[in-house]
Amino acid sequence: MTISADFWRQLSAKLQPEQLLRDPANCLSYSYDNGRHQAQPSGVVLAETVEQVQHTLRCCHDYQVPVTARGRGTGTPGGATPVPGGLILSLERLTNIRDFNPANRSLRIEAGVLNQTVQDLAATKNLFWPPDPSSAAYCTIGGNIATNGGGPRAVKYGTTRDNVLAIRAVTGTGALIETGFTTAKASCGFDLGRLLIGSEGTLAIIVEATLKLSPLQPSIATLQVWFDSENQAAHLVAELLQSPVIPCAVEFMDSACLDLLRRHRSLAIPTHANALLMIEIDGLTETLPEAVALINALCRQGGSLSIDSALTTAARASLWLIRKTLSPTLRLAAAYKINEDVVVPINQLPALLKYLKNLATRYAFTMVNFGHLGSGNLHVNVLLNHLDATIQLRVNQYLAELFQGVLALGGCLSGEHGIGIDKQPYVAQAICAQTLTLMKAVKAQFDPRHILNPGKFFP
Ligand SMILES: Cc1cc2nc3c(=O)[nH]c(=O)nc-3n(C[C@H](O)[C@H](O)[C@H](O)COP(=O)(O)OP(=O)(O)OC[C@H]3O[C@@H](n4cnc5c(N)ncnc54)[C@H](O)[C@@H]3O)c2cc1C
């Protein structure tokens, strides 16, 4: 696409020269994210103020230039990949902390602040923000909001959608809107904030958010629970979530993960183990032993092979080592990884695992599954040493079957990563035509010229 010289003149009028990258070499690192897609943008705006975000979007609106918001590009389904020749609007320099209010358990910050910065600041007052992606040290709050990010703690504390009080955002016409209230409860009009959460930069650019913080519990216990069958582990999750003690993490690794680790690392994995649940319980120091005993008993009744538990930070870290080692090991094991993050209702987890085994056998793929089982959210990975056009065709057939199976179980295409480019072809199967028509009409109100992240989400 060709962008007129007038557009660049107008755009640069309110930016410092170093805030607008035009040199293709400088733009290159903004041409891809953590997904598999790449497209060269013709410019990158490094906005430093809300007014500059508004100005950029007004220019894009006037000249109908496609614009893709970018936090730190850690997203996986290609959501922050630009339209070829379009503009990238980076929020990475919007990093002001506006108001930290421990009494209200709220934190107002700009969109480019990193998740880890929020956690570190909140911890100074014994608070935390529940969404805790493994990428916390690198991803922005704007990105977390745009994808409705989660992580292990979602099982007890919810995802981003449950932990944001208010949002300031700029629509596709450059208008600044404010949604939500910073009170503990509110009943006043449409909840547009919840609409923006998970909208992947297609409705508005988030510039500021007021986050709802939670109190840090004084003590945490970690349980490493081994099973000889994945089915037992999957069945146990529903039992755990009905108990009076809701764990703050229930993470899972299947037999293929354990085999991979046995082959590549020397870790203490019981010989007969075919599945692992890492369970965390947080609470008061005085009551934690009772809570741990209850979860222990449920695990034993559920058929666990053995249970290791830890209370101190060092001992807990040593139990988590196995989970932390998995991702680097996947990289050692195969040149290509096709990674999806499907989610199903908790009672359908055993059926999902069975369905995945069947798919792996039929396609003769090496498949490793792990993830946030307590939220019904599984990271399904196909490992390949070679990827050519013929294999890609088989991968596409496999993906179609994967998503079809997940939807048939009452699940959703993504639990936390979003739709981006990758899952766009399957959206029409997940959302009915009437609902999609309404969503498009909503989008037209926010972004009448369809400049915001075109080519993402909508089929
Ligand atoms: C090692 C690793 C581990 C991960 N673990 C997890 C995990 O446990 N849980 C999880 O949920 N995710 C995880 N992710 C995925 C990713 O980190 C999250 O999706 C994160 O929220 C993206 O943040 P970001 O700043 O990198 O956004 P980007 O990748 O830059 O953007 C993601 C999407 O949000 C849009 N966007 C970004 N900022 C804004 C904004 N200010 N306004 C409007 N739209 C915007 C983009 O256009 C794009 O569509 C992981 C990624 C990696 C690499």
The ligand as an SDF file (V2000), in Angstrom:
LIG
                    3D

 53 58  0  0  0  0  0  0  0  0999 V2000
    7.3980  -16.9400   27.1010 C   0  0  0  0  0  0  0  0  0  0  0  0
    5.9790  -16.4450   27.0030 C   0  0  0  0  0  0  0  0  0  0  0  0
    5.0780  -16.8480   27.9630 C   0  0  0  0  0  0  0  0  0  0  0  0
    3.7520  -16.4050   27.9030 C   0  0  0  0  0  0  0  0  0  0  0  0
    2.8940  -16.7930   28.8870 N   0  0  0  0  0  0  0  0  0  0  0  0
    1.6380  -16.3010   28.8990 C   0  0  0  0  0  0  0  0  0  0  0  0
    0.7370  -16.6440   29.9660 C   0  0  0  0  0  0  0  0  0  0  0  0
    1.0670  -17.4010   30.8820 O   0  0  0  0  0  0  0  0  0  0  0  0
   -0.4910  -16.1000   29.9200 N   0  0  0  0  0  0  0  0  0  0  0  0
   -0.8920  -15.2540   28.9300 C   0  0  0  0  0  0  0  0  0  0  0  0
   -2.0270  -14.7590   28.9710 O   0  0  0  0  0  0  0  0  0  0  0  0
   -0.0760  -14.9320   27.9040 N   0  0  0  0  0  0  0  0  0  0  0  0
    1.1760  -15.4290   27.8620 C   0  0  0  0  0  0  0  0  0  0  0  0
    2.0130  -15.0920   26.8300 N   0  0  0  0  0  0  0  0  0  0  0  0
    1.5160  -14.2710   25.7110 C   0  0  0  0  0  0  0  0  0  0  0  0
    1.7720  -12.7370   25.8400 C   0  0  0  0  0  0  0  0  0  0  0  0
    2.8600  -12.4650   26.6790 O   0  0  0  0  0  0  0  0  0  0  0  0
    0.5230  -12.0140   26.3280 C   0  0  0  0  0  0  0  0  0  0  0  0
   -0.5080  -12.1290   25.3460 O   0  0  0  0  0  0  0  0  0  0  0  0
    0.7290  -10.5240   26.6530 C   0  0  0  0  0  0  0  0  0  0  0  0
   -0.4360  -10.0550   27.2900 O   0  0  0  0  0  0  0  0  0  0  0  0
    1.0240   -9.6540   25.4320 C   0  0  0  0  0  0  0  0  0  0  0  0
    1.5390   -8.3910   25.8790 O   0  0  0  0  0  0  0  0  0  0  0  0
    2.4320   -7.4830   24.9220 P   0  0  0  0  0  0  0  0  0  0  0  0
    2.6810   -6.1890   25.5990 O   0  0  0  0  0  0  0  0  0  0  0  0
    3.6410   -8.2180   24.4660 O   0  0  0  0  0  0  0  0  0  0  0  0
    1.4220   -7.2730   23.7030 O   0  0  0  0  0  0  0  0  0  0  0  0
    1.7020   -7.3990   22.1380 P   0  0  0  0  0  0  0  0  0  0  0  0
    2.1820   -8.7530   21.7900 O   0  0  0  0  0  0  0  0  0  0  0  0
    2.5060   -6.2470   21.6800 O   0  0  0  0  0  0  0  0  0  0  0  0
    0.1950   -7.2380   21.5700 O   0  0  0  0  0  0  0  0  0  0  0  0
   -0.7630   -8.2530   21.7700 C   0  0  0  0  0  0  0  0  0  0  0  0
   -2.1050   -7.7890   21.1820 C   0  0  0  0  0  0  0  0  0  0  0  0
   -2.6030   -6.6870   21.9260 O   0  0  0  0  0  0  0  0  0  0  0  0
   -2.7380   -5.5180   21.1180 C   0  0  0  0  0  0  0  0  0  0  0  0
   -2.2850   -4.4030   21.9650 N   0  0  0  0  0  0  0  0  0  0  0  0
   -1.1060   -4.2810   22.6190 C   0  0  0  0  0  0  0  0  0  0  0  0
   -1.0970   -3.1490   23.3510 N   0  0  0  0  0  0  0  0  0  0  0  0
   -2.2920   -2.5460   23.1510 C   0  0  0  0  0  0  0  0  0  0  0  0
   -2.8880   -1.3420   23.6280 C   0  0  0  0  0  0  0  0  0  0  0  0
   -2.2450   -0.5410   24.4860 N   0  0  0  0  0  0  0  0  0  0  0  0
   -4.1400   -1.0270   23.2090 N   0  0  0  0  0  0  0  0  0  0  0  0
   -4.8140   -1.8310   22.3530 C   0  0  0  0  0  0  0  0  0  0  0  0
   -4.2990   -2.9810   21.8670 N   0  0  0  0  0  0  0  0  0  0  0  0
   -3.0560   -3.3280   22.2670 C   0  0  0  0  0  0  0  0  0  0  0  0
   -1.8700   -5.7840   19.8990 C   0  0  0  0  0  0  0  0  0  0  0  0
   -2.3540   -5.0810   18.7550 O   0  0  0  0  0  0  0  0  0  0  0  0
   -2.0190   -7.2950   19.7500 C   0  0  0  0  0  0  0  0  0  0  0  0
   -3.2250   -7.5820   19.1010 O   0  0  0  0  0  0  0  0  0  0  0  0
    3.3290  -15.5520   26.8440 C   0  0  0  0  0  0  0  0  0  0  0  0
    4.2600  -15.1630   25.8690 C   0  0  0  0  0  0  0  0  0  0  0  0
    5.5640  -15.6070   25.9440 C   0  0  0  0  0  0  0  0  0  0  0  0
    6.5310  -15.1500   24.8830 C   0  0  0  0  0  0  0  0  0  0  0  0
  1  2  1  0
  2  3  1  0
  2 52  2  0
  3  4  2  0
  4  5  1  0
  4 50  1  0
  5  6  2  0
  6  7  1  0
  6 13  1  0
  7  8  2  0
  7  9  1  0
  9 10  1  0
 10 11  2  0
 10 12  1  0
 12 13  2  0
 13 14  1  0
 14 15  1  0
 14 50  1  0
 15 16  1  0
 16 17  1  0
 16 18  1  0
 18 19  1  0
 18 20  1  0
 20 21  1  0
 20 22  1  0
 22 23  1  0
 23 24  1  0
 24 25  2  0
 24 26  1  0
 24 27  1  0
 27 28  1  0
 28 29  2  0
 28 30  1  0
 28 31  1  0
 31 32  1  0
 32 33  1  0
 33 34  1  0
 33 48  1  0
 34 35  1  0
 35 36  1  0
 35 46  1  0
 36 37  1  0
 36 45  1  0
 37 38  2  0
 38 39  1  0
 39 40  1  0
 39 45  2  0
 40 41  1  0
 40 42  2  0
 42 43  1  0
 43 44  2  0
 44 45  1  0
 46 47  1  0
 46 48  1  0
 48 49  1  0
 50 51  2  0
 51 52  1  0
 52 53  1  0
M  END
$$$$
